[in-house]
């Protein structure tokens, strides 16, 4: 076993136990809900959720895929399944690929910027920078630029450490073809993935200062936290008020943010810190209901990219308490 493989195995062994993610309502008697410990689907639910979420960037679609996979699993001839874990990952991957392919056409008609659905995660995941990166908002945005098959190969290889031969079996493709796809996908991601600061303490400090500045309506204090060339994307899905195009520049972004908070429609809005997609972020509450989330990336200690999710249909993953850990990565085989 190579040093890299040993490192992966060590991280897999440290993965926390599965937990039902927020917003999930398992069907009656569904062992995925934890009613039947020892059932392979229940045992690997964390892995399956993490796979589908990284492939789809959608909490709602992930839950639909897991329910379909659970139904398929309980219709399967168990005696013929030699490796339940591999069977389930293959099932979830292909169900997610089918859904992702059909979702592409819908996203092309989407009103305004499209952003992935945010997901509450536990703070400790940020301690593993490699794992946190695979579920970050910035990474999910980059993954949107891959073809469905490239995305599947990249996620299975980089987030979960599967061998090319295993991925070939999941996707029914020759191993040499999978190797080429993996190389192409990795090069594509590397070329487009922004390089951001990963210091958790600095991110927490920025969050604290932003909350104070926003609460006081302090334009200068907000601008001090933004890089001069900051870009902000707001996803309202055509349902709620949001900028239809990306906003550029510290002055423009800061004035837009504070302007929205001063509008009558924002009466009773409260901002609070939360761990979103494995990084410090902000939830927007109004009358006890989460109506939005802010995720950001830092460069040289300043906010360079700001992702604001306001679409009510895409906030399922930030309602309620965080699950018992992030979507899994590099779990035991």
C-alpha positions in Angstrom: 0.0 0.0 0.0 1.4 3.4 -1.0 1.8 6.3 1.4 -1.1 8.1 -0.2 -3.4 5.0 0.1 -2.4 4.6 3.7 -3.3 8.2 4.4 -6.7 7.7 2.7 -7.4 4.6 4.7 -6.5 6.4 7.9 -9.0 9.2 7.1 -11.6 6.7 6.2 -11.3 5.0 9.5 -11.8 8.3 11.3 -15.1 9.1 9.5 -17.9 9.8 12.1 -21.0 7.6 12.2 -23.8 8.2 9.8 -26.5 10.7 10.6 -29.8 11.6 8.9 -29.1 14.9 7.2 -31.4 17.9 7.8 -34.7 17.8 6.0 -34.6 14.1 5.4 -37.9 12.2 6.0 -37.2 8.5 5.4 -40.2 6.4 4.1 -41.9 4.3 6.7 -39.7 1.4 7.8 -36.8 2.8 5.9 -33.6 1.4 7.5 -31.8 4.5 6.1 -33.5 6.4 8.9 -31.7 4.3 11.4 -34.5 1.9 12.3 -32.5 -1.2 11.2 -28.8 -1.0 12.3 -26.7 -3.5 10.5 -28.6 -3.2 7.2 -26.0 -2.3 4.6 -28.0 0.7 3.3 -28.2 2.1 6.8 -24.6 1.4 7.5 -23.4 3.2 4.3 -26.0 6.0 4.3 -23.4 8.7 5.1 -21.3 7.6 2.1 -24.3 7.4 -0.2 -25.5 10.9 0.8 -22.1 12.4 0.4 -21.7 10.8 -3.1 -25.1 12.1 -4.3 -24.7 15.6 -2.8 -21.3 16.2 -4.4 -22.7 14.9 -7.8 -25.9 17.0 -7.7 -25.2 20.0 -5.5 -28.8 19.7 -4.4 -30.2 18.5 -1.0 -33.6 17.8 -2.4 -32.3 15.8 -5.4 -29.9 14.0 -3.1 -32.8 12.8 -0.8 -34.8 11.7 -3.9 -31.9 9.7 -5.2 -31.4 8.1 -1.8 -35.0 7.1 -1.6 -34.9 5.6 -5.1 -31.7 3.8 -4.2 -33.3 2.4 -1.0 -36.2 1.1 -3.0 -33.9 -0.5 -5.5 -31.9 -2.1 -2.7 -34.9 -3.6 -1.2 -36.1 -5.0 -4.5 -32.7 -6.5 -5.2 -31.8 -10.2 -4.9 -29.5 -9.9 -1.8 -28.1 -13.3 -2.3 -26.6 -12.2 -5.6 -25.0 -9.1 -4.2 -21.4 -10.0 -3.2 -20.4 -6.5 -2.2 -23.3 -4.4 -0.8 -21.3 -1.3 -0.4 -20.1 -1.3 -4.0 -23.6 -2.2 -5.2 -25.1 0.7 -3.4 -22.5 3.3 -4.5 -22.9 2.1 -8.1 -26.7 2.5 -7.8 -26.6 5.9 -6.2 -23.9 7.1 -8.7 -26.0 6.1 -11.7 -29.3 7.4 -10.3 -27.5 10.7 -9.7 -26.0 10.8 -13.2 -29.5 10.3 -14.7 -30.9 13.1 -12.6 -27.9 15.4 -13.2 -28.2 14.9 -17.0 -31.9 15.9 -17.0 -31.2 18.8 -14.6 -28.7 20.4 -17.0 -31.5 21.5 -19.3 -33.5 23.0 -16.4 -30.4 24.9 -15.1 -29.9 26.4 -18.6 -33.3 28.1 -18.2 -32.7 29.2 -14.6 -33.4 32.8 -13.7 -30.3 34.5 -12.6 -27.1 32.9 -11.2 -27.4 29.2 -10.2 -25.8 28.2 -7.0 -25.6 24.8 -5.2 -27.9 24.2 -2.3 -26.1 25.0 1.0 -25.8 22.4 3.7 -25.1 22.7 7.4 -22.1 20.8 8.6 -20.3 20.3 11.9 -17.4 22.7 12.6 -14.8 19.9 13.0 -14.9 19.0 9.3 -12.9 22.2 8.5 -10.0 20.7 10.4 -9.5 18.3 7.4 -8.8 20.8 4.6 -8.7 18.2 1.8 -12.1 16.8 2.8 -13.6 20.2 3.4 -12.6 21.3 0.0 -14.5 18.5 -1.8 -17.8 19.8 -0.3 -17.1 23.5 -0.3 -19.5 25.9 -2.2 -16.6 27.0 -4.4 -15.8 23.4 -5.4 -19.5 22.6 -6.1 -19.6 25.6 -8.4 -16.6 24.4 -10.3 -18.0 20.9 -10.6 -21.0 22.4 -12.4 -18.6 23.1 -15.3 -17.8 19.4 -15.8 -19.9 16.9 -17.8 -22.0 14.5 -15.7 -19.6 11.6 -16.3 -16.5 13.8 -15.6 -18.1 14.9 -12.4 -18.9 11.4 -11.3 -15.3 10.2 -12.0 -13.8 13.2 -10.2 -16.0 12.9 -7.1 -15.5 9.1 -6.8 -11.7 9.5 -7.3 -10.9 12.7 -5.4 -13.5 12.7 -2.6 -13.6 9.0 -1.9 -10.3 7.6 -3.2 -11.8 4.9 -5.4 -9.4 3.2 -7.8 -9.9 3.7 -11.6 -10.8 0.0 -11.9 -13.6 0.4 -9.3 -15.0 3.5 -10.9 -14.9 1.7 -14.3 -17.1 -1.0 -12.7 -19.5 1.6 -11.3 -19.9 3.3 -14.7 -19.6 0.3 -17.0 -16.7 1.9 -18.8 -13.3 0.6 -19.7 -10.6 1.4 -17.1 -8.3 3.2 -19.7 -11.3 5.5 -20.6 -11.9 6.2 -16.9 -8.2 7.1 -16.4 -8.5 9.6 -19.3 -11.7 11.1 -18.0 -10.1 11.4 -14.5 -7.1 13.1 -15.9 -9.2 15.5 -18.0 -11.6 16.3 -15.1 -8.7 16.9 -12.7 -7.0 19.3 -15.1 -10.3 21.1 -15.7 -10.9 21.6 -12.0 -7.3 22.6 -11.3 -7.5 25.3 -14.0 -10.8 26.7 -12.6 -10.5 26.1 -8.9 -9.7 29.4 -7.2 -7.0 29.4 -4.6 -8.4 30.6 -1.3 -7.2 31.0 2.3 -8.3 28.0 4.4 -7.4 29.5 7.8 -10.5 28.7 9.9 -9.6 31.4 12.6 -9.4 34.1 9.9 -12.7 33.0 8.4 -14.4 33.0 11.9 -13.0 36.5 12.5 -14.4 37.8 9.1 -17.8 36.3 10.0 -17.8 38.0 13.4 -16.8 41.4 11.9 -19.3 41.1 9.1 -22.1 40.3 11.4 -21.3 43.4 13.5 -20.9 45.7 10.5 -24.1 44.5 8.8 -26.1 44.9 12.1 -24.8 48.4 12.4 -25.3 49.3 8.8 -21.6 50.3 8.7 -20.7 50.6 5.0 -17.0 51.3 5.6 -16.7 48.3 8.0 -18.2 46.0 5.4 -16.0 47.3 2.6 -12.9 46.7 4.8 -13.7 43.0 4.7 -14.1 42.8 0.9 -11.3 42.4 -1.6 -11.3 45.3 -4.2 -12.2 42.9 -7.0 -14.8 40.9 -4.9 -17.6 39.2 -6.9 -21.0 38.3 -5.4 -23.5 35.9 -6.8 -27.1 35.9 -5.6 -29.5 33.0 -6.3 -33.1 33.9 -6.0 -34.3 31.5 -8.7 -36.7 34.2 -10.0 -38.8 33.6 -6.8 -37.4 36.3 -4.5 -35.6 39.6 -5.0 -32.0 38.9 -6.0 -29.4 40.4 -8.4 -29.9 38.8 -11.8 -26.2 39.2 -12.6 -23.0 38.9 -10.6 -22.1 42.0 -8.6 -18.5 43.3 -8.9 -16.3 45.5 -6.7 -16.2 46.2 -3.0 -18.3 49.4 -3.1 -21.0 47.9 -5.3 -21.3 44.7 -3.3 -21.3 46.4 0.1 -23.9 49.0 -0.9 -26.1 46.3 -2.4 -25.9 44.1 0.7 -26.7 47.0 3.1 -29.4 48.3 0.8 -31.2 45.0 0.9 -31.0 44.8 4.7 -32.5 48.3 5.0 -35.6 47.6 2.8 -39.0 47.2 4.5 -39.2 43.6 3.3 -36.1 42.9 5.4 -37.8 44.0 8.7 -37.0 41.5 11.5 -34.1 40.0 9.6 -31.3 38.6 11.8 -27.9 37.3 10.7 -26.2 34.5 12.6 -23.0 32.5 12.1 -23.1 28.8 11.1 -20.9 26.2 9.5 -22.0 25.9 5.9 -20.4 23.4 3.5 -17.5 22.8 5.9 -16.7 26.5 6.4 -17.8 29.4 8.6 -20.7 31.2 7.0 -23.9 33.2 7.8 -27.6 32.3 7.9 -30.3 34.9 7.4 -33.3 34.5 9.7 -36.6 36.3 9.6 -39.2 35.6 12.2 -37.5 32.3 13.2 -37.3 31.0 9.6 -34.1 30.7 7.6 -34.5 32.8 4.4 -31.0 32.8 3.1 -27.4 31.9 3.5 -24.0 33.5 2.8 -20.9 31.5 1.9 -17.6 33.2 1.0 -14.0 32.5 0.0 -11.0 34.5 1.2 -7.9 35.7 -0.5 -5.2 37.4 1.6 -7.7 37.6 4.5 -10.4 39.4 2.4 -13.7 38.2 0.9 -13.0 37.5 -2.8 -16.1 35.5 -3.7 -19.5 35.7 -2.0 -22.3 33.2 -2.7 -25.7 34.3 -1.4 -28.5 31.7 -1.6 -32.0 33.2 -1.3 -34.1 30.7 -3.3 -36.6 29.2 -0.7 -36.7 25.9 -2.6 -32.9 25.5 -2.1 -32.6 26.1 1.6 -33.7 22.7 2.8 -30.2 21.8 3.9 -29.9 24.8 6.3 -33.1 24.3 8.3 -32.7 22.7 11.7 -29.5 21.6 13.5 -26.4 20.4 11.7 -26.2 16.7 11.1 -23.7 14.6 13.0 -21.0 15.4 10.5 -20.6 16.5 6.9 -21.4 14.5 3.8 -18.9 11.6 4.1 -15.7 11.3 2.1 -13.1 8.6 2.1 -15.1 6.2 4.1 -14.1 2.5 4.7 -14.5 0.1 1.9 
